[in-house]
């Protein structure tokens, strides 16, 4: 099995909402971009939440738009062995130091988990950190989680506006 590694966090001191995925998939790793798979709905969902046409922007502009709207990105898994892109294939993972990142973000109000695997690992990693943040599990934007219609996912993701408007 191939060892996969996550990307560096995309955050700044103004980050209010930190969105955590599990581990980048094959397409994302090949393109060195968060959520690069064309069928992944992340950029559509976040674009609808913040009111920006993220899917039509270049990658660097997307990242900057997220930061401008006080949204950060990272993954709960630092490295793991995995064939393919499915979370169910993740083996021997090492978690990122989420508590250290959260502690370094003075304006952070909420940590959001993109899917069940991210939530399970991330909530466990933050359980002992004594943080007083909202922890939110959202339906995965992954194409592997297509059973939930886009409109239903969007309704859940729109909850992020609560923290971004403050």
MDTraj code that builds the backbone (N, CA, C; nanometers):
import mdtraj as md
import numpy as np

residues = "UNK UNK UNK UNK UNK UNK UNK UNK UNK UNK UNK UNK UNK UNK UNK UNK UNK UNK UNK UNK UNK UNK UNK UNK UNK UNK UNK UNK UNK UNK UNK UNK UNK UNK UNK UNK UNK UNK UNK UNK UNK UNK UNK UNK UNK UNK UNK UNK UNK UNK UNK UNK UNK UNK UNK UNK UNK UNK UNK UNK UNK UNK UNK UNK UNK UNK UNK UNK UNK UNK UNK UNK UNK UNK UNK UNK UNK UNK UNK UNK UNK UNK UNK UNK UNK UNK UNK UNK UNK UNK UNK UNK UNK UNK UNK UNK UNK UNK UNK UNK UNK UNK UNK UNK UNK UNK UNK UNK UNK UNK UNK UNK UNK UNK UNK UNK UNK UNK UNK UNK UNK UNK UNK UNK UNK UNK UNK UNK UNK UNK UNK UNK UNK UNK UNK UNK UNK UNK UNK UNK UNK UNK UNK UNK UNK UNK UNK UNK UNK UNK UNK UNK UNK UNK UNK UNK UNK UNK UNK UNK UNK UNK UNK UNK UNK UNK".split()
xyz = np.array([
    [0.0828, -0.1183, 0.0000],
    [0.0000, 0.0000, 0.0000],
    [0.0869, 0.1242, 0.0000],
    [0.0414, 0.2228, -0.0696],
    [0.1161, 0.3463, -0.0861],
    [0.0941, 0.4397, 0.0323],
    [0.2019, 0.5036, 0.0783],
    [0.1929, 0.6021, 0.1856],
    [0.1493, 0.7351, 0.1255],
    [0.0408, 0.7909, 0.1784],
    [-0.0123, 0.9194, 0.1311],
    [0.0048, 1.0213, 0.2421],
    [0.0299, 1.1464, 0.2034],
    [0.0461, 1.2542, 0.3007],
    [-0.0497, 1.3684, 0.2685],
    [-0.0899, 1.4388, 0.3724],
    [-0.1815, 1.5508, 0.3529],
    [-0.1049, 1.6752, 0.3057],
    [-0.1803, 1.7779, 0.2737],
    [-0.1242, 1.9073, 0.2356],
    [-0.1090, 1.9937, 0.3609],
    [-0.0320, 2.1011, 0.3498],
    [-0.0237, 2.1942, 0.4633],
    [-0.1589, 2.2622, 0.4861],
    [-0.1826, 2.3090, 0.6086],
    [-0.3086, 2.3789, 0.6333],
    [-0.3146, 2.5113, 0.5575],
    [-0.4356, 2.5486, 0.5194],
    [-0.4617, 2.6781, 0.4565],
    [-0.5404, 2.7581, 0.5597],
    [-0.4697, 2.8399, 0.6356],
    [-0.5300, 2.9184, 0.7434],
    [-0.4550, 3.0503, 0.7568],
    [-0.5174, 3.1445, 0.8263],
    [-0.4472, 3.2643, 0.8712],
    [-0.5081, 3.3052, 1.0049],
    [-0.4573, 3.4098, 1.0626],
    [-0.5016, 3.4470, 1.1980],
    [-0.6496, 3.4863, 1.2024],
    [-0.7111, 3.5157, 1.0889],
    [-0.8515, 3.5548, 1.0851],
    [-0.9476, 3.4366, 1.0692],
    [-0.8945, 3.3170, 1.0525],
    [-0.9793, 3.1997, 1.0296],
    [-1.0797, 3.1814, 1.1437],
    [-1.2085, 3.1756, 1.1065],
    [-1.3166, 3.1526, 1.2051],
    [-1.3725, 3.0118, 1.1951],
    [-1.3694, 2.9541, 1.0751],
    [-1.4212, 2.8192, 1.0525],
    [-1.3108, 2.7367, 0.9876],
    [-1.2774, 2.6248, 1.0486],
    [-1.1761, 2.5342, 0.9950],
    [-1.2469, 2.4093, 0.9441],
    [-1.2373, 2.3847, 0.8127],
    [-1.2983, 2.2674, 0.7517],
    [-1.1912, 2.1585, 0.7413],
    [-1.2195, 2.0450, 0.8005],
    [-1.1245, 1.9338, 0.8025],
    [-1.1779, 1.8153, 0.7231],
    [-1.1010, 1.7729, 0.6245],
    [-1.1303, 1.6505, 0.5521],
    [-1.0537, 1.5364, 0.6157],
    [-1.0552, 1.4211, 0.5505],
    [-0.9826, 1.3054, 0.6038],
    [-0.8389, 1.3052, 0.5515],
    [-0.8226, 1.2765, 0.4229],
    [-0.6924, 1.2688, 0.3564],
    [-0.7180, 1.2887, 0.2078],
    [-0.6367, 1.3680, 0.1384],
    [-0.6624, 1.3896, -0.0049],
    [-0.6656, 1.2587, -0.0838],
    [-0.7562, 1.2543, -0.1807],
    [-0.7673, 1.1389, -0.2690],
    [-0.6634, 1.1430, -0.3789],
    [-0.6669, 1.0413, -0.4630],
    [-0.5675, 1.0262, -0.5702],
    [-0.5584, 1.1488, -0.6621],
    [-0.6733, 1.1984, -0.7082],
    [-0.6731, 1.3121, -0.8012],
    [-0.6169, 1.4361, -0.7322],
    [-0.6588, 1.4589, -0.6085],
    [-0.6076, 1.5742, -0.5340],
    [-0.4572, 1.5646, -0.5135],
    [-0.4099, 1.4469, -0.4760],
    [-0.2657, 1.4286, -0.4572],
    [-0.1901, 1.4499, -0.5877],
    [-0.2429, 1.3981, -0.6976],
    [-0.1766, 1.4132, -0.8282],
    [-0.1699, 1.5594, -0.8706],
    [-0.2741, 1.6368, -0.8387],
    [-0.2787, 1.7774, -0.8784],
    [-0.2291, 1.8712, -0.7691],
    [-0.1960, 1.8145, -0.6516],
    [-0.1492, 1.8930, -0.5375],
    [-0.2487, 2.0032, -0.5019],
    [-0.3777, 1.9655, -0.4976],
    [-0.4856, 2.0599, -0.4688],
    [-0.5924, 1.9932, -0.3830],
    [-0.6384, 2.0664, -0.2838],
    [-0.7521, 2.0185, -0.2060],
    [-0.8729, 2.0009, -0.2978],
    [-0.9454, 1.8925, -0.2812],
    [-1.0731, 1.8664, -0.3487],
    [-1.0654, 1.8859, -0.4998],
    [-0.9659, 1.8234, -0.5627],
    [-0.9435, 1.8394, -0.7070],
    [-1.0329, 1.7502, -0.7934],
    [-1.0876, 1.6432, -0.7362],
    [-1.1718, 1.5530, -0.8153],
    [-1.2942, 1.6298, -0.8638],
    [-1.3200, 1.6245, -0.9939],
    [-1.4291, 1.7018, -1.0550],
    [-1.5660, 1.6678, -0.9959],
    [-1.5833, 1.5446, -0.9472],
    [-1.7120, 1.5052, -0.8909],
    [-1.7270, 1.5409, -0.7429],
    [-1.6183, 1.5852, -0.6798],
    [-1.6282, 1.6264, -0.5408],
    [-1.7011, 1.7604, -0.5367],
    [-1.7977, 1.7729, -0.4497],
    [-1.8835, 1.8920, -0.4455],
    [-1.8338, 1.9996, -0.3492],
    [-1.7150, 1.9834, -0.2920],
    [-1.6674, 2.0787, -0.1917],
    [-1.6693, 2.2231, -0.2412],
    [-1.6091, 2.2480, -0.3574],
    [-1.5989, 2.3862, -0.4057],
    [-1.7364, 2.4433, -0.4394],
    [-1.8279, 2.3592, -0.4839],
    [-1.9650, 2.4035, -0.5097],
    [-2.0348, 2.4399, -0.3788],
    [-2.0234, 2.3515, -0.2801],
    [-2.0869, 2.3758, -0.1510],
    [-2.0326, 2.5028, -0.0855],
    [-1.9002, 2.5152, -0.0784],
    [-1.8422, 2.6333, -0.0138],
    [-1.8724, 2.7593, -0.0934],
    [-1.8725, 2.7489, -0.2247],
    [-1.9074, 2.8647, -0.3074],
    [-2.0488, 2.9122, -0.2790],
    [-2.1411, 2.8185, -0.2659],
    [-2.2792, 2.8543, -0.2333],
    [-2.2889, 2.9126, -0.0923],
    [-2.2114, 2.8611, 0.0006],
    [-2.2147, 2.9104, 0.1387],
    [-2.1619, 3.0541, 0.1472],
    [-2.0510, 3.0821, 0.0801],
    [-1.9897, 3.2155, 0.0932],
    [-2.0302, 3.3115, -0.0179],
    [-2.1063, 3.2639, -0.1162],
    [-2.1529, 3.3513, -0.2228],
    [-2.0459, 3.3888, -0.3235],
    [-1.9543, 3.2961, -0.3509],
    [-1.8469, 3.3175, -0.4484],
    [-1.8497, 3.2043, -0.5515],
    [-1.8167, 3.2341, -0.6782],
    [-1.8167, 3.1291, -0.7818],
    [-1.6887, 3.0439, -0.7777],
    [-1.6665, 2.9771, -0.6670],
    [-1.5414, 2.9029, -0.6469],
    [-1.5098, 2.8028, -0.7574],
    [-1.6074, 2.7232, -0.8067],
    [-1.5731, 2.6243, -0.9092],
    [-1.5139, 2.6846, -1.0370],
    [-1.5469, 2.8085, -1.0667],
    [-1.4961, 2.8702, -1.1899],
    [-1.3647, 2.9447, -1.1696],
    [-1.3156, 2.9503, -1.0478],
    [-1.1905, 3.0212, -1.0174],
    [-1.0716, 2.9266, -1.0289],
    [-0.9550, 2.9838, -1.0479],
    [-0.8312, 2.9072, -1.0390],
    [-0.8094, 2.8633, -0.8946],
    [-0.7249, 2.7638, -0.8768],
    [-0.7065, 2.7060, -0.7434],
    [-0.6598, 2.8081, -0.6401],
    [-0.5562, 2.8858, -0.6719],
    [-0.5042, 2.9830, -0.5757],
    [-0.6100, 3.0867, -0.5404],
    [-0.6908, 3.1278, -0.6377],
    [-0.7992, 3.2237, -0.6125],
    [-0.9052, 3.1619, -0.5214],
    [-0.9311, 3.0330, -0.5368],
    [-1.0268, 2.9642, -0.4493],
    [-0.9784, 2.9689, -0.3047],
    [-0.8510, 2.9339, -0.2873],
    [-0.7952, 2.9343, -0.1522],
    [-0.8015, 3.0739, -0.0915],
    [-0.7679, 3.1749, -0.1709],
    [-0.7712, 3.3122, -0.1208],
    [-0.9131, 3.3545, -0.0871],
    [-1.0098, 3.3143, -0.1684],
    [-1.1501, 3.3469, -0.1404],
    [-1.1946, 3.2844, -0.0081],
    [-1.1531, 3.1612, 0.0171],
    [-1.1867, 3.0991, 0.1452],
    [-1.1268, 3.1803, 0.2602],
    [-0.9987, 3.2138, 0.2487],
    [-0.9342, 3.2920, 0.3545],
    [-1.0012, 3.4281, 0.3712],
    [-1.0387, 3.4909, 0.2599],
    [-1.1070, 3.6210, 0.2668],
    [-1.2391, 3.6107, 0.3415],
    [-1.3005, 3.4923, 0.3364],
    [-1.4273, 3.4693, 0.4060],
    [-1.4053, 3.3999, 0.5404],
    [-1.2796, 3.3939, 0.5839],
    [-1.2397, 3.3421, 0.7150],
    [-1.2616, 3.1915, 0.7300],
    [-1.2408, 3.1198, 0.6180],
    [-1.2524, 2.9740, 0.6172],
    [-1.1143, 2.9144, 0.5940],
    [-1.0770, 2.8178, 0.6761],
    [-0.9509, 2.7472, 0.6604],
    [-0.9743, 2.6021, 0.6210],
    [-0.8687, 2.5376, 0.5702],
    [-0.8756, 2.3978, 0.5263],
    [-0.7579, 2.3188, 0.5824],
    [-0.7852, 2.1944, 0.6131],
    [-0.6782, 2.1007, 0.6460],
    [-0.7382, 1.9616, 0.6486],
    [-0.6609, 1.8640, 0.6886],
    [-0.7072, 1.7260, 0.6998],
    [-0.6753, 1.6729, 0.8378],
    [-0.7538, 1.5769, 0.8828],
    [-0.7302, 1.5181, 1.0143],
    [-0.6152, 1.4181, 1.0123],
    [-0.5871, 1.3610, 0.8950],
    [-0.4824, 1.2597, 0.8830],
    [-0.3575, 1.3213, 0.8212],
    [-0.2459, 1.3065, 0.8888],
    [-0.1178, 1.3566, 0.8385],
    [-0.0631, 1.2637, 0.7307],
    [-0.0702, 1.1331, 0.7588],
    [-0.0229, 1.0343, 0.6623],
    [-0.0882, 0.9007, 0.6932],
    [-0.1003, 0.8221, 0.5866],
    [-0.1616, 0.6897, 0.6010],
    [-0.1285, 0.6062, 0.4786],
    [-0.1475, 0.4789, 0.4916],
    [-0.1384, 0.3890, 0.3770],
    [-0.2785, 0.3722, 0.3211],
    [-0.2900, 0.3818, 0.1882],
    [-0.4212, 0.3671, 0.1257],
    [-0.4032, 0.3403, -0.0227],
    [-0.4721, 0.2390, -0.0715],
    [-0.4842, 0.2157, -0.2153],
    [-0.6110, 0.2857, -0.2601],
    [-0.6018, 0.3656, -0.3630],
    [-0.7182, 0.4384, -0.4112],
    [-0.7494, 0.5582, -0.3243],
    [-0.8767, 0.6003, -0.3275],
    [-0.9163, 0.7237, -0.2599],
    [-1.0187, 0.7064, -0.1487],
    [-1.0734, 0.5883, -0.1337],
    [-1.1802, 0.5696, -0.0361],
    [-1.1281, 0.5735, 0.1073],
    [-1.2020, 0.6431, 0.1931],
    [-1.1649, 0.6482, 0.3346],
    [-1.1636, 0.5100, 0.3969],
    [-1.2493, 0.4226, 0.3506],
    [-1.2563, 0.2875, 0.4065],
    [-1.1278, 0.2078, 0.3826],
    [-1.0437, 0.2553, 0.2920],
    [-0.9166, 0.1863, 0.2611],
    [-0.7985, 0.2424, 0.3400],
    [-0.8215, 0.3426, 0.4231],
    [-0.7139, 0.4042, 0.5020],
    [-0.6645, 0.3055, 0.6068],
    [-0.5331, 0.2896, 0.6126],
    [-0.4689, 0.2003, 0.7091],
    [-0.3504, 0.2729, 0.7739],
    [-0.3204, 0.2349, 0.8971],
    [-0.2005, 0.2831, 0.9668],
    [-0.1883, 0.4352, 0.9619],
    [-0.2950, 0.5053, 0.9978],
    [-0.2900, 0.6514, 0.9873],
    [-0.2240, 0.7157, 1.1089],
    [-0.1641, 0.8301, 1.0831],
    [-0.1117, 0.9180, 1.1877],
    [-0.1905, 1.0477, 1.1781],
    [-0.2469, 1.0904, 1.2899],
    [-0.3304, 1.2104, 1.2907],
    [-0.2456, 1.3368, 1.2912],
    [-0.3000, 1.4421, 1.2302],
    [-0.2383, 1.5734, 1.2405],
    [-0.2580, 1.6263, 1.3821],
    [-0.1740, 1.7211, 1.4219],
    [-0.1855, 1.7827, 1.5536],
    [-0.2902, 1.8933, 1.5467],
    [-0.4151, 1.8520, 1.5495],
    [-0.5260, 1.9470, 1.5367],
    [-0.5307, 2.0427, 1.6552],
    [-0.5028, 1.9919, 1.7742],
    [-0.5082, 2.0768, 1.8931],
    [-0.4098, 2.1924, 1.8824],
    [-0.2907, 2.1662, 1.8298],
    [-0.1909, 2.2731, 1.8153],
    [-0.2361, 2.3769, 1.7130],
    [-0.2942, 2.3315, 1.6022],
    [-0.3415, 2.4271, 1.5019],
    [-0.4561, 2.5102, 1.5580],
    [-0.5515, 2.4451, 1.6220],
    [-0.6659, 2.5148, 1.6795],
    [-0.6183, 2.6196, 1.7810],
    [-0.5209, 2.5836, 1.8628],
    [-0.4691, 2.6765, 1.9638],
    [-0.3994, 2.7971, 1.9004],
    [-0.3497, 2.7798, 1.7776],
    [-0.2766, 2.8878, 1.7094],
    [-0.3680, 2.9817, 1.6306],
    [-0.4981, 2.9547, 1.6300],
    [-0.5923, 3.0366, 1.5533],
    [-0.6800, 3.1163, 1.6498],
    [-0.6424, 3.2420, 1.6779],
    [-0.7091, 3.3191, 1.7834],
    [-0.8562, 3.3515, 1.7572],
    [-0.8999, 3.3529, 1.6324],
    [-1.0380, 3.3886, 1.6005],
    [-1.1250, 3.2695, 1.5646],
    [-1.0713, 3.1492, 1.5806],
    [-1.1451, 3.0290, 1.5426],
    [-1.2690, 3.0112, 1.6301],
    [-1.3832, 2.9844, 1.5672],
    [-1.5091, 2.9651, 1.6394],
    [-1.5667, 2.8254, 1.6188],
    [-1.5349, 2.7625, 1.5045],
    [-1.5949, 2.6320, 1.4741],
    [-1.4973, 2.5457, 1.3941],
    [-1.5004, 2.4169, 1.4243],
    [-1.4262, 2.3174, 1.3479],
    [-1.5308, 2.2287, 1.2828],
    [-1.5191, 2.2156, 1.1511],
    [-1.6181, 2.1444, 1.0709],
    [-1.5516, 2.0220, 1.0091],
    [-1.6198, 1.9089, 1.0188],
    [-1.5674, 1.7849, 0.9642],
    [-1.6435, 1.7485, 0.8380],
    [-1.5698, 1.7338, 0.7277],
    [-1.6271, 1.6987, 0.5986],
    [-1.6372, 1.5471, 0.5898],
    [-1.7460, 1.4932, 0.6462],
    [-1.7693, 1.3498, 0.6395],
    [-1.7406, 1.2759, 0.7679],
    [-1.7843, 1.1501, 0.7711],
    [-1.7769, 1.0675, 0.8901],
    [-1.6375, 1.0308, 0.9352],
    [-1.5492, 0.9970, 0.8421],
    [-1.4129, 0.9592, 0.8801],
    [-1.3406, 1.0779, 0.9414],
    [-1.3537, 1.1946, 0.8796],
    [-1.2908, 1.3155, 0.9338],
    [-1.3456, 1.3448, 1.0727],
    [-1.4770, 1.3304, 1.0909],
    [-1.5387, 1.3579, 1.2211],
    [-1.4890, 1.2608, 1.3275],
    [-1.4855, 1.1341, 1.2944],
    [-1.4444, 1.0323, 1.3929],
    [-1.3009, 1.0570, 1.4402],
    [-1.2103, 1.0741, 1.3458],
    [-1.0689, 1.0930, 1.3810],
    [-1.0468, 1.2309, 1.4431],
    [-1.1105, 1.3329, 1.3848],
    [-1.0903, 1.4692, 1.4322],
    [-1.1456, 1.4939, 1.5708],
    [-1.2659, 1.4427, 1.5973],
    [-1.3242, 1.4627, 1.7298],
    [-1.2432, 1.3899, 1.8365],
    [-1.1910, 1.2751, 1.7997],
    [-1.1058, 1.2013, 1.8935],
    [-0.9770, 1.2795, 1.9207],
    [-0.9195, 1.3387, 1.8156],
    [-0.7957, 1.4156, 1.8310],
    [-0.8167, 1.5408, 1.9156],
    [-0.9363, 1.5974, 1.9104],
    [-0.9645, 1.7206, 1.9851],
    [-1.0305, 1.6950, 2.1206],
    [-1.0625, 1.5708, 2.1513],
    [-1.1367, 1.5369, 2.2725],
    [-1.0667, 1.5833, 2.4002],
    [-0.9371, 1.5747, 2.4044],
    [-0.8630, 1.6082, 2.5264],
    [-0.8046, 1.7486, 2.5246],
    [-0.8359, 1.8259, 2.4236],
    [-0.7694, 1.9557, 2.4091],
    [-0.8379, 2.0687, 2.4862],
    [-0.9515, 2.0403, 2.5491],
    [-1.0244, 2.1394, 2.6287],
    [-1.0583, 2.2647, 2.5486],
    [-1.0894, 2.2457, 2.4247],
    [-1.1273, 2.3598, 2.3417],
    [-1.2741, 2.3926, 2.3661],
    [-1.3076, 2.5180, 2.3506],
    [-1.4475, 2.5581, 2.3656],
    [-1.4967, 2.6098, 2.2306],
    [-1.4910, 2.5216, 2.1333],
    [-1.5347, 2.5538, 1.9983],
    [-1.6519, 2.4651, 1.9607],
    [-1.7290, 2.5107, 1.8637],
    [-1.8330, 2.4255, 1.8086],
    [-1.7681, 2.3247, 1.7149],
    [-1.8033, 2.1983, 1.7298],
    [-1.7545, 2.0914, 1.6435],
    [-1.8736, 2.0394, 1.5639],
    [-1.8647, 2.0475, 1.4302],
    [-1.9786, 2.0166, 1.3446],
    [-1.9425, 1.9092, 1.2439],
    [-2.0233, 1.8036, 1.2398],
    [-2.0058, 1.6990, 1.1392],
    [-2.1017, 1.7292, 1.0242],
    [-2.0478, 1.7424, 0.9034],
    [-2.1283, 1.7685, 0.7847],
    [-2.1245, 1.6485, 0.6912],
    [-2.2269, 1.6350, 0.6062],
    [-2.2240, 1.5268, 0.5076],
    [-2.1064, 1.5457, 0.4124],
    [-2.0407, 1.4381, 0.3798],
    [-1.9217, 1.4426, 0.2950],
    [-1.9514, 1.5009, 0.1575],
    [-1.8570, 1.5806, 0.1088],
    [-1.8658, 1.6354, -0.0268],
    [-1.8146, 1.5370, -0.1312],
    [-1.7647, 1.4234, -0.0870],
    [-1.7031, 1.3234, -0.1743],
    [-1.8020, 1.2616, -0.2728],
    [-1.7536, 1.2291, -0.3942],
    [-1.8392, 1.1575, -0.4891],
    [-1.8757, 1.0178, -0.4396],
    [-1.7996, 0.9642, -0.3446],
    [-1.8314, 0.8335, -0.2880],
    [-1.9537, 0.8411, -0.1965],
    [-1.9942, 0.9615, -0.1606],
    [-2.1095, 0.9826, -0.0729],
    [-2.2202, 1.0505, -0.1520],
    [-2.2576, 0.9871, -0.2618],
    [-2.3543, 1.0456, -0.3550],
    [-2.4992, 1.0127, -0.3198],
    [-2.5205, 0.9321, -0.2181],
    [-2.6568, 0.8943, -0.1811],
    [-2.7372, 1.0136, -0.1296],
    [-2.6668, 1.1128, -0.0730],
    [-2.7335, 1.2331, -0.0238],
    [-2.7342, 1.3366, -0.1356],
    [-2.8531, 1.3849, -0.1761],
    [-2.8602, 1.4829, -0.2849],
    [-2.7901, 1.6139, -0.2479],
    [-2.7428, 1.6837, -0.3523],
    [-2.6703, 1.8085, -0.3323],
    [-2.7513, 1.9068, -0.2469],
    [-2.8779, 1.9233, -0.2759],
    [-2.9610, 2.0203, -0.2025],
    [-2.9628, 1.9895, -0.0531],
    [-2.9649, 1.8628, -0.0194],
    [-2.9650, 1.8234, 0.1221],
    [-2.8286, 1.8523, 0.1859],
    [-2.7220, 1.8227, 0.1124],
    [-2.5879, 1.8553, 0.1629],
    [-2.5756, 2.0061, 0.1843],
    [-2.6232, 2.0832, 0.0867],
    [-2.6118, 2.2285, 0.0953],
    [-2.6862, 2.2826, 0.2169],
    [-2.8028, 2.2306, 0.2453],
    [-2.8775, 2.2759, 0.3636],
    [-2.7928, 2.2577, 0.4896],
    [-2.7240, 2.1469, 0.4994],
    [-2.6377, 2.1225, 0.6160],
    [-2.5176, 2.2171, 0.6157],
    [-2.4538, 2.2327, 0.5011],
    [-2.3347, 2.3164, 0.4917],
    [-2.3664, 2.4646, 0.5145],
    [-2.4875, 2.5062, 0.4816],
    [-2.5242, 2.6473, 0.5003],
    [-2.5191, 2.6898, 0.6468],
    [-2.5171, 2.5934, 0.7381],
    [-2.5045, 2.6249, 0.8805],
    [-2.3745, 2.7007, 0.9104],
    [-2.2756, 2.6871, 0.8221],
    [-2.1475, 2.7554, 0.8446],
    [-2.1638, 2.9068, 0.8441],
    [-2.2657, 2.9574, 0.7785],
    [-2.2874, 3.1031, 0.7728],
    [-2.3002, 3.1649, 0.9105],
    [-2.3507, 3.0867, 1.0052],
    [-2.3680, 3.1348, 1.1433],
    [-2.2361, 3.1869, 1.2002],
    [-2.1281, 3.1162, 1.1752],
    [-1.9985, 3.1553, 1.2309],
    [-1.9275, 3.2561, 1.1419],
    [-1.9546, 3.2516, 1.0128],
    [-1.8867, 3.3424, 0.9202],
    [-1.9460, 3.4826, 0.9250],
    [-2.0730, 3.4943, 0.9656],
    [-2.1387, 3.6248, 0.9708],
    [-2.0994, 3.7028, 1.0961],
    [-2.0520, 3.6346, 1.1954],
    [-2.0209, 3.6991, 1.3238],
    [-1.9001, 3.7895, 1.3152],
])
top = md.Topology()
chain = top.add_chain()
for i, resn in enumerate(residues, 1):
    res = top.add_residue(resn, chain, resSeq=i)
    for name in ("N", "CA", "C"):
        top.add_atom(name, md.element.get_by_symbol(name[0]), res)
traj = md.Trajectory(xyz[None], top)
